[in-house]
Amino acid sequence: MVPALVVALPALPLTPTAKVDRAALPAPQWGAQPAPAGRAEPQNPVEATLAQIYRWARGRCSCSSRTSRSSATTGAGRTRPALTL
């Protein structure tokens, strides 16, 4: 699960038994954070490689295949080209 909002606090409010006091946490300010504007492009070579691997794993990449032996079979019996980095 991915949180909808992350709020940085200098310290967590604690109860006398050293547990997080949820009632003392500040209310989230939903309008304060700018929403991401759709899909973001990779910012560096590592992100670009990870994005390519993710697209390949989901079957959405037009990556080149080396040979027919190096293709992967999906659960539906379809084949994908091998990932060339």
N, C-alpha and C positions, 0 to 999 in steps of 0.2 A: 504494500500500500504506500502511496505517496501522499504526504501531507499537502493540503491545499494552501497552507500559509505557514511560514516559519518566522517566528518572532524571536529576535535576539534579546536576551535579558542579561544584566550584569551579574545577577545571582538568582537562584530559584528560591522562592519563599518556602520555608520549612515549618513543619509542625513541631511541637515540643519533643516528639519521638523521632525527629530527623527524617520524616517522610515529606514528599512534596505536598504543599498546601494548595490544592487545586482551586479552592475558593478564593485564595489571595492572588491568583494569577491575573494579569491584566486581560481585558477583553480584546480579542483580535480586531484590528482596524482593517477591514476588507478593502476599502477604497484607497488606502494609503500606498499600496504596492502596485507598480505598473504591471499589467498583465502581459505575458509574453505574446508577441505578435506573430502567431502562427509558427511555422517551421523555421528554425534557425539553421543557418549553414555552419558547417564545421569551422572552428576558429584556428585550428592548427593541424599539422599532419597526423597527430595521434587521434584526434577527433575524426578526421577524415577516414582513417583506416577503420576505426570502430564503427562509423556510420556505414561504410562499405560492407563490413562483416555482418552487421545487423540486417541491412537490406538483402544480402545474399541469403542469410539464414531464413528470412521471411519469404524468399522466392521472388523478390522484386528487383533484383539487380540484373543488368545486362552485361555481367562480367563475362570475359572471354573464357571459353573452355579449352583446355589443352588437348585432350583426346576424349573419345567417348568412354574410355575406361575410367577416366577421372571424374565422372559426373556422379552426383549424389542422388539417391532416390528418396522421394518424400513418402510420407505415410499413405498418400493416395496413389502411389505407383508412378507418379510423374518424375521426370529427371530434371535436375538443375545443373548448370555448368559448374565446374570446379572454380573455386575462388582463386584468382590470381592477384596477389598483392604486389 
